[in-house]
Amino acid sequence: MATTRLKTTQSEEIFAAAQKLMPGGVSSPVRAFKSVGGQPIVFDRVLGAYIWDVDGNQYTDYVGSWGPAICGHAHPEVIAALHDALEKGTSFGAPCYLENVLAQMVIDAVPSIEMVRFVNSGTEACMAVLRLMRAFTGREKAIKFEGCYHGHADMFLVKAGSGIATLGLPDSPGVPKSVTSNTLTAPFNDLEAVKVLFEQNPNEIAGVILEPVVGNAGFIPPDAGFLEGLRKLTQEHGALLVFDEVMTGFRIAYGGVQEKFGVIPDLTTLGKVIGGGLPVGAYGGRQEIMSMVAPAGNVYQAGTLSGNPLAMTAGIKTLELLQRPGTYEHLDRITKRLTEGMLEIAKETGHAACGGQISGMFGFFFNEGPVRNYEDAKKSDLSKFARFHRGMLEHGVYLAPSQFEAGFTSLAHTEADIDRTLEAARTVMSQ
Ligand SMILES: Cc1ncc(COP(=O)(O)O)c(C=O)c1O
């Protein structure tokens, strides 16, 4: 990797110390920049569309804490609400009215959700939804798609995207075969493959779980008819359809992919945006299914900090901000300007590239395209992406440090931010 022209002395010092204290120096793998190489940036503070590192460099941020920062970092109204909530204490471990408020907002927004359970992360939500799928159907197998990431629970660590793709691990040691033998996989956007799996495993498949717009293998939207086809197939085979909207919920549209595409799953998982930057996940669906969850039913799932008052407060204020007029139009407009601009510049400077966006979620690949699934995504020029990533950092733009991650914009990003980013991209791609 070319040596950076950024001043990163403090980042280097802190990261070197971190590596002796925590595996790889991080609390989550992708942050270590393994797939792009070079020095990871250690953050000091965030505000609006920007981040500042410990050496004082400023960047326009397109990671947004991996999705939650949809209103912009440290939105003053979220911070003010958190200050008020803090005065009342940090954790109750008992029912709290704020849970009702956020639950009602989620139920009103997400078409498939009639009842919801709050947890602390997307991983937890996906683990719990899997248990519920199995309990409801009395079946043990589940279908997931190659390149889709549903958190780090054993059962999902099969052909998962995100950090697994980034590190090139097809799977993880420590995951028993007996657990993953119930995980069936198919290529994304391949209905025929799903059909075959149902035929080969009659009355054994509890359900199909997917990122209805993929973000963890890079940004990959569903082909026309794919989500509808899955809805039909699951219904025909007595299986449940689960949309993992941890990334897409309240981002692709206020009601998520299910609102945008009009395909309603049986169960939905959420995370990221609904916590407004604090740790929250959730799963929900039809009352008949959700009533099986303890203590209403006997499907066990619990959490010491679940429904935490600070996390509920940040979530409520974030959703309130998103309800204001013009929010999704703004996200769509600036993100389209960004992706169209990037592709145009790639073309002008002679780089094969493809990509797209919906609302404030986007991605592009150094790849002729089209990219319809993870196999296609893997054909991208990863070393070119790594050089591009480093070049953009040097020009004050923080992109996800992997070709296999979607990017995010926020309400705080302006057209001027996008134009500066495009200018940087032109300089970097011309080099
Ligand atoms: C679609 C999807 N599901 C689940 C998860 C896991 O969520 P968490 O990292 O909060 O455990 C993620 C995280 O990126 C995700 O993108």
The ligand as an SDF file (V2000), in Angstrom:
LIG
                    3D

 16 16  0  0  0  0  0  0  0  0999 V2000
  -28.7250   -6.9330    7.3060 C   0  0  0  0  0  0  0  0  0  0  0  0
  -28.0270   -7.0680    8.6220 C   0  0  0  0  0  0  0  0  0  0  0  0
  -28.4770   -7.9550    9.5150 N   0  0  0  0  0  0  0  0  0  0  0  0
  -27.8890   -8.0970   10.7250 C   0  0  0  0  0  0  0  0  0  0  0  0
  -26.8040   -7.3410   11.0700 C   0  0  0  0  0  0  0  0  0  0  0  0
  -26.1770   -7.5010   12.4240 C   0  0  0  0  0  0  0  0  0  0  0  0
  -26.4330   -6.3690   13.1930 O   0  0  0  0  0  0  0  0  0  0  0  0
  -25.4700   -5.9740   14.4300 P   0  0  0  0  0  0  0  0  0  0  0  0
  -24.1560   -5.6060   13.8510 O   0  0  0  0  0  0  0  0  0  0  0  0
  -26.2050   -4.8380   15.0770 O   0  0  0  0  0  0  0  0  0  0  0  0
  -25.4040   -7.1770   15.3080 O   0  0  0  0  0  0  0  0  0  0  0  0
  -26.3030   -6.3960   10.1720 C   0  0  0  0  0  0  0  0  0  0  0  0
  -25.1170   -5.5930   10.5210 C   0  0  0  0  0  0  0  0  0  0  0  0
  -24.5140   -4.9380    9.7350 O   0  0  0  0  0  0  0  0  0  0  0  0
  -26.9290   -6.2540    8.9130 C   0  0  0  0  0  0  0  0  0  0  0  0
  -26.4830   -5.3790    8.0150 O   0  0  0  0  0  0  0  0  0  0  0  0
  1  2  1  0
  2  3  1  0
  2 15  2  0
  3  4  2  0
  4  5  1  0
  5  6  1  0
  5 12  2  0
  6  7  1  0
  7  8  1  0
  8  9  2  0
  8 10  1  0
  8 11  1  0
 12 13  1  0
 12 15  1  0
 13 14  2  0
 15 16  1  0
M  END
$$$$
